[in-house]
Amino acid sequence: MLLTKAVKKVHDYGVLVMFSHTIFSLSFALISMLLASNGAPSFYKLFWILIAFMGARTGANAINRAIDAEIDGKNPRTAVRQLPQGLLKKKEVIVFSILCFLVMLVAAAMLNPLCVLLSPIALFLMIIYSYTKRFTWACHLVLGITSAAAPVGAWIAVTGKISWLPLFMGAANTLWVAGFDIIYGSQDYDFDTANGIHSIPQRFGVKNALRISSLFHFMTIIFLIAVGLLSSELGILYFIGLFIISILFLIEHRMVSPDNLNNVKIASYGVNQIISIAFLIFGVIDALI
């Protein structure tokens, strides 16, 4: 009985923090780490970077669910989530988030002083994002910037300094995440308008929002090309990967339109999971050989 409850609790937390979406920033973080290391990093660096990454993204997703619990309960699409259903308690989710953030801070301390110095900025972004939809349509970009802490942080963890390459990779990560979050948010246009929730679809309309999403993904490819040109570790395999990703972006944006949002979830999450895997495979192989 206790084992069954424990398994159910772990499952609920896994769904709460969207564990399957880890790949969205993990691919950028790992490639950034490999480029910063000029190949494979030490096991010590790899271990603490992964611990910091998992602590940060898990805590960020959990606190987001806790902060948005009331809004999620009003939206028929999100009312089935763990907190609105009462499967998890808001206080315990907050405590869980704090523990995850503490893990991140410990990992940062094990890496280098600059990681510790910059960790409050990362914490601020992870918490403030959940409130941005209450006052600005730029919430998608804040989410993207928060996600970009992964590749930038991985670079700093290895080198102890910042440079243009991780900033370009961070910009690509920002616009990529913001772009598919706009697509996902388009399905909530009516709810957001009725409840005073801010988003790019709500502010500019679904048609223009999808155009902005396309622009963001076009700029993503431009920044990733810049990364490939700046790095001596990347070559033809990486650019083949970018070509495949460009095709996947075209497919993604063909799947949705202002008059047909039935494929929003597949376009925003399903296709981009494939993009993440493609970027990871081609980037990692090219960085290591």
Secondary structure by P-SEA (a helix, b strand, c coil): caaaaaaaaaaaaaaaacccccccaaaaaaaaaaaaacccccaaaaaaaaaaaaaaaaaaaaaaaaaaaaaaaacccccccccccccccaaaaaaaaaaaaaaaaaaaaaccaaaaaaaaaaaaaaaccccccccccaaaaaaaaaaaaaaaaaaaaacccccaaaaaaaaaaaaaaaaaaaaaaccaaaaaaacccccccccccaaaaaaaaaaaaaaaaaaaaaaaaacccccaaaaaaaaaaaaaaaaaaaaccccccccccccccaaaaaaaaaaaaaaaaaacc
